Amino acid sequence: MSEWNFFSNHAHVLFMLSINEHITVRELSLEVGITERFAHKIISELSEGGYISIKKDGRQNHYKVNSKKKLRHPIESHINIGKLISLISNQK
């Protein structure tokens, strides 16, 4: 049986940034199970897409998730990021 997940690495990164806005890329990559380079790429794509904003404070970045942004795929485009994060975080 092949191994797969319901959520993409982009979703996992977004979930982690919503939990900890001060997380480092190294910590993020370890939590998600991806390389630091790929984590940087995903952060850039999420930022370019308007899903997160990044504020630099010295050498540390602070991430803010745009909870009002809608999901991209037409099937789930009626749902915003905040609702998805709320659903996932309530299951813990």
N, C-alpha and C positions, 0 to 999 in steps of 0.2 A: 504494500500500500504506500502510495506517495505521501510525502509530508507537505501540507499547505496550510495557510491561514486565511481567515475571512478578511482580515484587514491588511492593507499594504504597509510597507515600511514608512511611507509618508504619513499614514494614519498613526502608526506607532510613535513616530517622532512628534507629531502634533499632540498626542495624548500625553507624552512625557513632558513636553514644554508647558502644557496646561497644568500639570501637577507641580512642576518646579521651574519657575521662570529664570532661576539662577544656575541651572544645570550647565556643566561644562560639556563641550563636544565629546570629550573622552568618556565622561560618565554616560552621556546620552548614547554613544555608540555601543558601550558595554551593555546597557539596559536593553536596547533594541536588538543587539546581535548583528551589527553591521560595522564596517570600517569607519574610522574617523573621516576619511575622505568622502565616503558616501554620505555620512551624516551632514557634512558641510554642504554637499550638493543638494540634499533634500531641504536643508534650512534655507539655502539660497532660492530654491524653487518655491518653497512656501512663502518666503518673503516677497518674491517677484509676483506671485499670484495674489498677494494681499491677505493671506491667511494668518500671517504673523508679522509683527513689527519687531525690530531689533534696536535696542538702545545700548550704546557703548558707554561703560562706566569704567574708565581707566583701562585695564587689560581684560575686564570681564564684560560679557554681554548679558543683557537682560531681555528676555523674550516675552512678548505679549501676544496672546492668541486673539484673533479677531472673531469673537463668538457669533457675530451676526452674518458672517460670510457663508454663503450657501455651498453645499457640496457640488462637485463639478459634473458628475454623470447625470444625464437626463432622468434616469430612474429614481434617483434620490435627491434631485435638485430642489425639491420642496423643503428639505431639511437643512437647518443651519448648523454650523460647527458646535455652537453652544449646546444644542439639544443632543447631539451625538455624544459630546463629552459628558454631559449630565447623565445620559443613559449608561455609559460605560463606568463612570466613577461611582454611580449608585450601586453597582454590583459588587463593590469591594467590601 
